[in-house]
Amino acid sequence: MSKRVMVAVFIGLAALLLTNCGAADVATTASEAGTTVSQTASELSKASLGELAAQLPSIETAIDAGNTEEARAAFSTFLGAWDALKTQAVAAAPESAAAIQTAMDSVKQALVDTPTPNAADVKAALAELETQFTNFANTLQ
């Protein structure tokens, strides 16, 4: 199976998982699907990272609408999907993966750990996370 086909299968599985599973199930099921498709860092692609990063605007949209619970749920789903790629990301570029983790921790602190999140703080943390994803994607061939 070609790399392009494997990535397409993985993206399709990830989309299906995100659509049909609760946030708690996503990490486990997506991780299993990712393992089935490929266990090597070389299979991590800009497309899979792009699919994941494409989830971030829904968090900002919910914050803009004043819907903290929806934003938190979207971030939880995002975290579950990241967990499915994290091992490959660390293997591919440990420093970039660490920067993504640091940025995710900032979003978590601004959005989840704060009883009443400040929209500007959440948006700034999300912008940094998007930047780190872009930087990481640029390290991939």
C-alpha positions, 0 to 999 in steps of 0.5 A: 500500500502506498504512503499516500493511500495509507495517509488517506485511510488514516485521515478517513479513520480519524474523521470517522472516529471524531464523528462517531466516538465520544472524546474519551473513546477517540484516543484509544480507538484512533491510536489503534487505527494509527497503529494499524495503518503505520507505526513509523514516523515516516508515515506522519504527514502534513495532511494528517497534521493539517486535519488535526490543526483544522479542528482548532478554529472550532474552539475559537468559534465557540469562545467567540460565541461565549460557549465555554463548554463547547470550546472545552469539548472541542479541545478535548476531542482535539487532544484525543486525536493528537494522542493518536499522532503523538508517538509518531510526532515525537519520533519524527521531530522531538523538539517540534513535538515538545513545542506543540505539547507546551502550546497545548498546555497553554491552551489547557491552562487558559481554557480548561483550568480557568473557571471563567476563561478569558477569550483573548488568552485562549485565542493567543494560546490557540494562535501559538498552537497553530504556529507550532503545528505549522512549524512542525508540518514544515519539518516533514518532507 
